[in-house]
């Protein structure tokens, strides 16, 4: 499972297969070799739109297909379906149909059908590798009668290894076409012949292969990070903390790295650098043990607070490593704890590479691994945190994201729905390109069509390991842009400013310090946040044990409550409404924990009533349920619930309303099995205001519910 990153795009097929295409992967602009049965079309200046093209939707029959029992989905006839996912790049991709073996015979063929029957003016064949072998095209009408519309008896290698072959008819067919058969002469065009897609159209504008990218995104040029980060060795897998202040990365083969257990060689170690100003980064430092050991080490994710990191591999108590992932926490002396292996149910990975991403709310894992139901080499899988702190069985995230090739280096943004990853299984510019897709529902298998991040971020080489800050302003990634290689063996770290079109939804980044409310000293604590009114756990965070500092990233369109917890203290919760949030914002909010002592008073910030009544709103239930748990965990505690109103209205009416409200809270606690004798009530009405001001904020401050510890 260790990520060696020696050559990510070389596939492990049999020797005759892989040795051929490994050295002939050609990336760049593709050429057209168009056959016309009418004069050249002067009006064919623009690409035909995808809505005007019917791509093959089913395989009817075929002469043969390449089959590898270790990769049963790759190069099969089904890979010809849908729009091109190789061109305009040109290479021997597993996402295209290949006959059983190269130079097999003169009449290899495939017959495909379409979602509907249409009259046809044009046939487009995406020859993604070994172009020039198409010898005949037969159209089939509604009666399944074949019509030979193209015959080429002089098949020979095309001028480029790959192309879109556009065949035009003199006029639209008078019959509706429901199927197309393509014949290949693989003897005349040596090597492997790949057909990526087959399409038909009524238009006379040439069908072209297009990269799925939003047009005219004004990307800024990429910025290579300075020598304080990049060295003469390869830097890969950059992980930026959500606040953009700390960059973790994997540095390969550096002499300061821990010698590996094999032959005394250096291996992959975790390094980090701090962002000081726009172009200045601190000199990179290597993390010490136990994070770095004598095997391959790299950070997969860092939480918004920067106090928790997810590491590749399971760190065993014996010092050895196994498949999986581990969590390490920042300790009170500023170092990192021994990584604790995650308990992922039925976890296995049959590939030697893997990356695992932890969502900012620490509730979701996204993994680039290979399993029995994988579409190709490696797929993206999702796993969810369970109530017992284990993780669910990895679930394949579906065909919209995963291809017959490899999907790697996933990153889930702070909005919890925008996913960035790298793939060599769809139309792009190089060996691995970076893409973005957005989650469409809560199944985690329904995603928007991945969008290529463009040729400013993506190069003709290897581009992956994408990470973004919480604002979505900057992307960090590893690239071979300044190397003459298309592998991951010579990489540096870059960053680029992103256009809003490919940024995640804007979030609220809440930061602050956890304090002891009595001593005002910072303390370490766990941070919990929940959606209101449901009280559903929305995520957790960790306050720095030294400074008490914390950060949480809140996705938009929800109302949240959040609080800190630490042994021996009563939590005081806060709330914030993120519904309708349309811009990235950073908000400062300190949290206070009150020691469990007689006389201490704790405010219940998330208790709400219907205006002017004693009717508890549903948003109050999570807060009151926490008070129930606190009293059950401390069975000797007695409390007094105090109610306060603002200064508006008649004082006697305010006192009456206050009495009804504290009685409603007492009734709620009794209903939850808390002894009535443990809960006293005391209404104050408007007699004990915090402020005499009468603006709206002051009114909110005065309207409050508190409880005081009477005995412990």
C-alpha positions in Angstrom: 0.0 0.0 0.0 3.0 2.3 0.3 3.1 5.0 -2.3 6.3 4.5 -4.2 5.3 6.8 -7.1 8.0 5.5 -9.5 5.8 5.3 -12.6 2.1 5.9 -11.9 0.9 5.5 -15.5 2.6 2.2 -16.3 -0.1 -0.6 -16.1 0.7 -4.1 -15.0 -0.4 -6.1 -18.0 1.4 -9.0 -19.6 4.8 -8.1 -21.0 3.9 -7.9 -24.6 1.0 -5.5 -23.8 2.6 -3.1 -21.4 6.0 -2.9 -22.9 4.5 -1.7 -26.2 2.5 1.2 -25.0 4.5 2.3 -22.0 7.1 3.9 -24.4 4.6 5.2 -26.9 2.3 7.3 -24.8 1.9 10.4 -26.9 0.3 13.5 -25.4 -0.6 16.6 -27.3 -2.8 18.0 -30.0 -4.4 15.4 -32.1 -4.6 15.4 -35.9 -7.6 14.9 -38.1 -7.7 12.6 -41.1 -11.2 13.3 -42.5 -12.8 11.4 -45.3 -15.3 13.4 -47.4 -17.8 12.1 -49.9 -18.6 15.7 -50.8 -16.5 18.8 -51.3 -14.7 20.4 -48.3 -17.1 22.2 -46.1 -16.4 25.9 -45.8 -18.9 26.4 -43.0 -17.4 23.7 -40.7 -15.5 26.2 -38.6 -16.9 25.4 -35.2 -17.1 22.2 -33.2 -20.4 20.4 -33.2 -22.0 20.6 -29.7 -22.3 17.4 -27.7 -26.1 17.7 -27.7 -26.0 17.1 -31.5 -24.0 13.9 -31.2 -25.3 10.4 -30.4 -22.5 8.3 -28.9 -22.8 4.5 -28.8 -24.8 3.4 -25.8 -24.7 -0.4 -26.1 -22.4 -3.1 -27.5 -24.3 -5.4 -29.8 -21.5 -7.8 -30.8 -17.8 -7.8 -31.5 -15.1 -10.1 -33.0 -12.8 -10.1 -30.0 -11.7 -8.0 -27.0 -8.6 -7.9 -24.9 -9.0 -9.7 -21.6 -6.8 -9.8 -18.6 -8.1 -11.7 -15.6 -6.3 -9.3 -13.3 -8.0 -6.3 -15.0 -11.2 -7.7 -16.5 -12.8 -4.3 -17.3 -9.9 -2.8 -19.1 -9.8 -2.6 -23.0 -13.1 -4.5 -23.3 -15.7 -3.8 -25.9 -17.8 -1.8 -23.4 -15.0 0.8 -23.2 -16.1 2.1 -26.6 -19.4 3.4 -25.1 -20.1 7.0 -24.4 -18.2 10.0 -25.5 -14.4 9.9 -25.9 -12.5 9.6 -22.6 -9.0 9.4 -24.1 -8.8 11.8 -27.1 -7.6 14.5 -27.6 -4.7 12.9 -25.6 -3.3 10.0 -27.6 -2.2 6.8 -25.8 -2.9 3.1 -25.3 -5.6 3.6 -22.7 -7.5 0.9 -20.9 -10.6 3.1 -21.4 -10.7 2.1 -25.1 -11.7 -1.1 -26.9 -8.8 -3.2 -28.1 -9.0 -6.5 -30.1 -7.6 -9.5 -28.4 -4.1 -9.0 -29.6 -2.2 -6.7 -32.0 -2.0 -7.6 -35.7 -4.6 -10.3 -35.1 -6.4 -10.4 -38.5 -8.0 -8.3 -41.2 -11.5 -8.3 -40.0 -11.7 -7.3 -36.4 -15.0 -5.5 -35.8 -17.4 -4.1 -33.3 -21.1 -3.4 -33.7 -22.8 -0.8 -31.4 -26.3 0.6 -30.9 -27.6 4.0 -29.9 -30.3 5.3 -27.6 -32.5 6.3 -30.5 -32.5 5.9 -34.3 -31.7 9.0 -36.3 -30.8 10.0 -39.9 -27.1 10.3 -40.2 -24.8 12.7 -42.1 -21.6 11.9 -40.2 -19.9 9.1 -38.4 -17.0 9.8 -36.0 -14.6 7.2 -34.8 -12.2 8.0 -32.0 -9.0 6.2 -32.8 -7.1 6.9 -29.6 -4.1 4.7 -30.5 -2.9 2.8 -33.6 -5.0 5.0 -35.9 -5.5 4.1 -39.6 -6.9 0.6 -39.3 -10.6 1.3 -40.0 -11.5 -0.5 -43.2 -15.3 -0.3 -43.4 -18.3 1.3 -41.8 -21.8 -0.3 -42.0 -25.0 1.5 -40.9 -28.0 -0.5 -39.8 -31.6 0.7 -40.3 -34.7 -0.1 -38.3 -35.0 -3.4 -40.1 -31.4 -4.3 -39.2 -30.5 -4.1 -42.8 -26.8 -3.1 -43.3 -25.7 -0.2 -45.6 -22.0 0.0 -46.5 -21.1 3.7 -46.4 -17.3 3.6 -46.2 -14.7 1.1 -47.5 -10.9 1.6 -47.4 -8.8 -1.1 -49.0 -5.6 0.8 -48.5 -5.4 0.8 -44.7 -2.1 2.1 -43.3 -0.8 3.9 -40.2 -2.2 7.4 -40.0 0.0 10.4 -39.7 -0.6 10.5 -36.0 -0.9 7.7 -33.5 -4.4 8.9 -32.6 -7.1 11.0 -34.2 -10.9 11.5 -34.6 -11.8 9.9 -38.0 -14.8 11.9 -39.4 -16.6 10.2 -42.3 -19.2 12.4 -44.1 -22.0 11.2 -46.4 -23.1 13.2 -49.4 -26.5 13.6 -47.8 -28.4 12.5 -44.7 -29.5 8.9 -44.8 -33.1 8.4 -45.9 -33.4 5.7 -43.3 -33.0 5.9 -39.5 -29.8 4.5 -38.2 -30.0 2.4 -35.0 -26.6 0.7 -35.1 -23.1 1.0 -36.6 -20.5 -1.6 -37.4 -16.8 -0.7 -37.6 -14.3 -3.1 -39.2 -10.6 -2.9 -38.6 -7.6 -4.3 -40.6 -5.1 -4.8 -37.8 -2.5 -6.4 -40.0 -1.8 -3.3 -42.0 -1.6 -1.1 -38.9 0.8 -2.9 -36.6 0.6 -2.8 -32.8 -2.4 -2.2 -30.6 -5.5 -0.6 -32.2 -7.8 1.3 -29.8 -11.3 2.7 -30.5 -12.3 5.1 -27.8 -15.8 6.1 -29.0 -18.2 5.9 -31.9 -20.6 8.7 -32.6 -23.1 9.7 -35.3 -24.8 13.1 -36.1 -27.1 14.8 -38.6 -24.7 17.7 -38.7 -22.0 18.3 -41.3 -19.8 20.1 -38.7 -16.9 17.7 -37.8 -17.4 16.0 -34.4 -14.3 16.5 -32.3 -13.2 15.1 -29.0 -13.5 17.7 -26.3 -12.0 18.0 -22.8 -14.8 18.7 -20.3 -13.8 22.1 -19.1 -15.8 25.3 -18.5 -14.8 27.6 -21.3 -12.6 30.7 -20.8 -11.8 30.3 -17.1 -9.2 33.0 -16.5 -6.7 30.8 -14.5 -3.6 32.6 -13.3 -0.3 31.1 -14.1 0.9 28.4 -11.7 3.5 29.5 -9.1 6.3 27.1 -8.3 6.9 27.2 -4.5 10.3 28.5 -3.5 13.5 26.5 -2.7 12.6 26.5 0.9 9.9 24.0 -0.1 11.1 22.4 -3.3 14.5 20.8 -3.4 16.6 18.8 -5.8 14.6 15.8 -4.6 11.0 15.1 -5.5 8.2 16.7 -3.4 4.8 15.0 -3.8 1.4 14.8 -2.2 1.1 18.4 -0.8 -1.5 18.9 1.9 -2.4 22.5 2.9 -4.1 23.2 6.2 -7.5 24.8 5.6 -6.3 28.1 7.0 -3.5 28.1 4.4 -0.8 28.4 7.0 0.8 25.0 7.1 1.9 22.8 4.2 2.7 19.1 4.7 4.3 17.1 1.9 6.2 13.9 1.1 9.8 14.3 0.2 11.4 11.4 -1.5 14.9 9.9 -1.0 16.3 12.9 0.9 19.5 12.0 2.9 17.9 13.3 6.1 15.0 10.9 5.7 14.8 7.8 7.9 16.8 5.0 6.2 14.4 2.3 4.9 14.3 -1.2 6.2 15.6 -2.4 2.8 19.3 -1.9 1.8 19.7 1.2 3.9 18.2 3.5 1.3 16.2 6.6 2.2 12.5 6.5 1.6 9.5 8.8 1.8 9.2 11.1 4.9 6.8 13.8 5.9 8.1 17.3 5.8 6.3 20.6 6.5 6.7 24.4 5.8 4.8 27.4 7.1 3.4 30.1 4.9 4.8 33.4 6.1 3.7 35.9 3.4 2.5 35.8 -0.2 5.7 34.3 -1.7 7.7 33.4 1.4 7.6 30.0 3.0 9.7 28.8 5.9 12.6 26.4 5.4 11.0 22.9 5.2 11.5 20.7 8.3 11.2 17.0 8.6 8.7 15.6 11.2 10.3 13.3 13.8 9.3 9.9 15.0 6.8 8.4 15.5 5.2 10.0 12.3 8.3 9.2 10.3 9.7 5.7 10.6 11.8 3.3 8.4 9.0 2.8 6.0 7.1 5.1 3.6 5.3 7.9 5.4 3.0 10.6 4.1 0.2 12.9 5.3 -3.2 12.3 3.6 -5.3 15.1 5.3 -5.0 17.7 8.0 -8.0 19.0 9.9 -9.1 22.7 9.9 -7.5 23.3 13.3 -4.2 21.8 12.2 -4.1 19.7 15.3 -5.0 16.3 13.7 -3.4 14.6 10.7 -4.4 11.5 8.8 -1.4 9.4 7.8 -1.2 6.6 5.2 -0.9 3.0 6.5 -1.8 1.5 9.8 0.9 2.1 12.4 1.0 -1.1 14.5 2.2 -1.2 18.1 5.0 -3.4 17.0 6.4 -0.7 14.9 5.5 -2.4 11.7 3.0 -1.0 9.1 -0.1 -2.5 7.5 -2.7 -1.5 5.0 -5.0 1.3 6.2 -4.7 4.7 7.7 -3.9 6.2 11.1 -4.7 9.4 13.1 -2.1 11.4 15.0 -2.9 14.2 17.4 -0.8 17.2 18.4 0.4 16.8 22.0 0.9 19.3 24.8 4.6 19.6 24.0 4.0 20.4 20.3 5.0 17.0 19.0 2.7 14.3 17.5 1.2 11.3 19.2 1.9 7.8 18.0 -0.6 7.3 15.1 -3.7 5.3 16.0 -4.9 2.9 13.2 -8.4 3.5 11.9 -10.8 0.5 12.2 -12.2 0.3 8.6 -14.5 -2.7 8.2 -13.5 -5.2 5.6 -10.7 -3.0 4.4 -8.3 -4.4 1.8 -6.5 -3.0 -1.2 -5.1 -5.2 -4.0 -3.0 -2.3 -5.4 0.4 -1.4 -4.0 -0.6 2.3 -4.0 -3.3 4.2 -2.1 -4.3 7.6 -0.9 -7.0 8.2 1.7 -8.7 11.6 2.4 -10.3 12.6 5.7 -13.2 15.1 5.3 -12.7 18.3 7.3 -15.5 17.3 9.6 -13.8 14.0 10.3 -16.9 11.9 9.4 -16.0 10.7 5.9 -13.1 8.9 4.3 -12.5 8.9 0.5 -10.0 6.3 -0.7 -8.1 5.7 -3.9 -7.8 1.9 -3.7 -8.5 -1.2 -5.7 -11.0 -3.9 -4.7 -13.1 -6.6 -6.3 -15.7 -4.2 -7.6 -13.2 -1.7 -9.0 -13.9 -0.5 -12.5 -10.2 -0.4 -13.4 -6.8 0.0 -11.8 -7.8 2.1 -8.8 -11.2 3.7 -8.0 -12.5 6.2 -5.5 -14.4 4.7 -2.5 -16.2 6.2 0.5 -16.4 5.1 4.1 -18.4 6.7 6.9 -17.7 7.1 10.7 -19.9 4.8 12.8 -21.2 5.4 16.3 -18.6 3.0 17.7 -15.8 5.1 16.0 -15.2 2.4 13.4 -15.6 3.1 9.7 -18.1 1.5 7.3 -17.1 -1.0 4.5 -15.7 1.1 1.6 -18.3 1.8 -1.1 -17.5 2.4 -4.7 -18.4 5.9 -5.6 -19.7 5.0 -9.0 -19.1 5.2 -12.8 -19.4 8.9 -13.0 -16.1 9.3 -11.1 -14.4 6.0 -11.7 -13.0 4.7 -15.0 -11.2 1.7 -16.4 -7.9 3.5 -15.7 -6.9 5.0 -12.3 -8.4 7.7 -10.1 -6.0 8.9 -7.4 -5.2 11.6 -4.8 -8.8 12.6 -3.7 -9.4 15.7 -1.7 -12.8 16.6 -0.3 -13.2 20.4 0.3 -14.6 22.0 3.4 -18.1 22.4 1.8 -18.2 18.6 2.1 -19.4 18.2 -1.5 -16.7 19.4 -3.8 -14.3 16.7 -4.7 -10.9 17.1 -6.4 -8.9 14.1 -7.8 -6.5 13.1 -10.5 -7.3 10.6 -13.3 -5.8 9.2 -16.5 -9.2 7.7 -17.4 -10.8 10.7 -19.2 -10.1 13.2 -21.8 -7.2 15.5 -20.6 -3.9 17.0 -21.4 -1.4 14.6 -19.9 -0.7 11.3 -18.2 -2.6 12.3 -15.0 -4.8 15.4 -15.0 -6.7 17.0 -12.1 -10.5 17.2 -12.1 -13.4 18.5 -10.0 -16.8 17.0 -9.4 -19.7 18.0 -7.0 -21.8 15.7 -4.9 -25.4 15.8 -5.9 -27.1 14.0 -3.0 -26.4 12.1 0.2 -25.8 8.7 -1.4 -22.2 9.7 -2.2 -22.5 7.8 -5.5 -24.3 10.6 -7.5 -21.8 13.1 -8.8 -21.6 15.8 -11.5 -19.5 15.0 -14.6 -15.9 15.6 -13.6 -14.5 18.8 -15.0 -10.9 19.1 -16.1 -9.1 22.0 -14.3 -7.5 23.3 -17.5 -4.2 23.4 -19.2 -2.7 26.0 -16.8 -3.0 23.6 -13.8 -2.6 20.5 -15.9 0.4 19.8 -18.2 1.4 17.2 -20.7 3.1 15.4 -17.8 2.0 14.1 -14.4 -0.2 16.4 -12.3 -1.9 15.1 -9.1 -1.9 15.4 -5.3 -4.4 18.4 -5.3 -5.1 20.2 -2.1 -6.9 23.5 -1.4 -7.3 25.9 1.5 -10.7 26.5 3.1 -11.3 29.7 1.1 -10.9 27.7 -2.1 -8.6 30.5 -3.3 -5.4 28.5 -3.9 -4.8 25.0 -5.2 -1.6 23.2 -4.3 -0.4 20.2 -6.3 2.6 18.2 -7.5 3.6 18.4 -11.1 6.4 17.4 -13.5 6.0 20.7 -15.4 9.7 21.4 -15.3 10.8 17.8 -15.8 11.1 16.0 -19.1 9.3 13.1 -17.6 5.6 12.2 -17.4 6.0 10.2 -14.2 6.0 11.1 -10.6 9.7 10.6 -10.2 10.7 14.3 -10.7 8.1 16.5 -9.1 7.8 19.9 -7.4 5.0 21.6 -5.6 3.1 24.4 -7.2 0.1 26.5 -6.4 -2.4 28.4 -8.5 -5.2 30.9 -7.8 -8.5 29.3 -8.8 -11.4 30.9 -10.6 -14.7 30.9 -8.7 -16.1 28.4 -11.3 -14.0 25.6 -9.9 -13.9 26.6 -6.2 -16.0 24.9 -3.6 -19.0 26.5 -2.1 -18.0 29.3 0.4 -17.9 28.2 4.0 -17.6 29.8 7.4 -14.2 29.2 9.1 -14.8 29.6 12.8 -11.7 30.0 14.9 -11.0 30.9 18.5 -9.6 29.7 21.8 -11.1 27.4 24.5 -10.8 29.0 27.9 -11.4 28.0 31.5 -14.2 30.5 32.3 -13.0 30.9 35.9 -9.3 31.3 35.4 -9.4 32.5 31.8 -6.5 30.1 31.0 -6.5 28.3 27.6 -7.3 24.5 27.8 -7.2 21.7 25.3 -10.6 20.2 24.4 -12.7 18.4 21.8 -14.9 20.6 19.7 -18.3 19.3 18.6 -20.7 20.9 16.2 -24.2 19.9 15.1 -26.9 21.0 12.7 -30.0 22.6 14.3 -32.8 21.8 14.9 -32.0 18.1 14.3 -29.0 18.0 16.6 -27.3 15.7 14.1 -23.6 15.6 14.6 -21.9 17.6 11.9 -18.3 17.1 12.8 -15.6 17.2 15.4 -12.3 19.1 15.9 -9.5 19.3 18.4 -8.3 22.4 20.3 -4.5 22.7 20.6 -3.6 21.2 24.0 -1.0 24.0 24.5 -2.8 27.1 23.3 -6.5 26.1 23.3 -6.8 27.3 19.7 -9.3 25.6 17.5 -10.8 25.9 14.0 -13.9 24.4 12.4 -15.2 24.7 8.8 -19.0 25.0 8.5 -20.6 24.3 5.1 -23.3 26.7 4.0 -27.1 26.4 4.3 -27.4 25.2 7.8 -27.9 26.5 11.3 -25.2 25.2 13.7 -24.5 24.8 17.4 -21.0 24.1 18.6 -19.2 23.6 21.9 -16.1 22.4 23.5 -15.8 19.4 25.9 -13.2 18.5 28.5 -13.3 16.3 31.5 -14.2 18.2 34.7 -15.9 21.0 32.9 -19.4 22.0 31.9 -19.7 23.0 28.2 -21.1 26.4 27.1 -22.4 26.1 23.6 -22.6 28.8 20.8 -24.6 28.9 17.6 -24.3 30.5 14.2 -26.6 30.6 11.2 -24.9 29.7 8.0 -28.0 29.6 5.8 -27.7 31.9 2.8 -24.0 32.3 3.2 -22.6 33.3 -0.2 -19.0 34.4 0.6 -16.1 32.8 2.4 -15.9 34.3 5.9 -13.7 33.9 8.9 -15.3 34.4 12.3 -13.7 34.7 15.7 -15.6 32.9 18.5 -13.9 31.9 21.8 -15.4 29.1 23.8 -15.6 28.8 27.6 -15.7 25.8 29.8 -16.9 26.2 33.3 -15.4 24.0 36.1 -17.9 21.7 37.8 -18.1 23.6 41.2 -20.8 24.7 43.4 -22.0 28.2 42.6 -20.8 28.1 39.0 -23.3 29.5 36.5 -23.6 28.2 32.9 -25.5 29.9 30.1 -27.6 27.8 27.7 -27.1 29.7 24.5 -29.0 27.3 22.3 -32.3 27.3 24.1 -34.9 29.1 22.1 -38.6 29.8 22.6 -41.4 30.9 20.3 -41.5 34.6 20.5 -43.6 35.9 23.5 -44.4 32.3 24.7 -43.0 29.5 26.7 -43.1 27.1 23.8 -39.7 25.5 23.3 -38.4 25.4 19.7 -37.0 22.2 18.3 -33.6 23.9 18.0 -33.5 23.8 21.8 -33.6 20.0 22.1 -29.9 19.2 21.4 -28.9 21.7 24.1 -31.3 20.4 26.7 -30.4 16.8 25.9 -26.8 17.6 26.6 -27.9 19.0 30.0 -29.8 15.7 30.6 -26.6 13.7 29.8 -24.6 16.0 32.1 -26.9 15.3 35.0 -27.1 11.6 34.4 -23.3 11.4 34.3 -23.2 13.4 37.6 -26.0 12.0 39.6 -25.3 14.0 42.8 -25.6 17.4 41.1 -28.5 19.7 41.8 -29.1 22.8 39.6 -31.3 25.9 39.6 -32.6 27.0 36.2 -32.8 30.8 35.8 -34.8 32.6 33.2 -34.3 36.2 32.0 -36.1 38.5 29.5 -35.1 41.7 27.9 -36.2 45.2 29.2 -39.1 45.6 26.8 -42.7 45.2 27.9 -44.5 45.2 31.3 -42.2 44.0 34.1 -44.9 41.8 35.7 -45.7 40.2 32.4 -41.9 39.6 31.8 -41.7 37.9 35.2 -44.7 35.7 34.4 -43.2 34.7 31.0 -39.9 34.0 32.7 -41.5 31.7 35.2 -43.4 29.8 32.5 -40.2 29.3 30.5 -38.1 27.9 33.3 -41.0 25.6 34.2 -41.0 24.4 30.6 -37.3 23.5 30.9 -37.9 21.7 34.2 -40.7 19.7 32.7 -38.4 18.7 29.8 -35.7 17.5 32.1 -38.3 15.5 34.2 -39.7 14.0 31.1 -36.1 12.8 30.3 -35.9 10.9 33.7 -34.2 13.6 35.8 -35.6 13.7 39.3 -37.7 16.8 40.0 -35.9 17.4 43.3 -32.6 17.9 41.4 -34.0 20.8 39.3 -35.1 24.1 41.0 -36.4 27.1 39.0 -36.0 30.8 39.5 -37.5 33.4 37.2 -35.9 36.9 37.0 -37.9 38.5 34.3 -36.3 41.8 33.3 -34.9 42.5 36.8 -31.3 41.3 36.2 -30.2 42.5 32.8 -26.6 42.2 31.5 -26.9 45.6 29.8 -29.4 48.5 29.9 -29.0 49.2 26.2 -32.0 48.6 24.1 -30.6 47.8 20.6 -31.3 44.4 19.1 -28.0 42.9 20.1 -28.4 44.0 23.7 -31.9 42.5 23.8 -30.5 39.2 22.6 -27.9 39.4 25.3 -30.5 39.9 28.0 -32.8 37.2 26.8 -31.2 34.1 28.3 -31.5 30.9 30.2 -28.8 29.9 32.7 -28.4 27.2 35.3 -26.4 27.4 38.5 -24.8 24.4 40.3 -26.4 24.2 43.8 -24.6 21.1 45.0 -22.1 18.6 43.8 
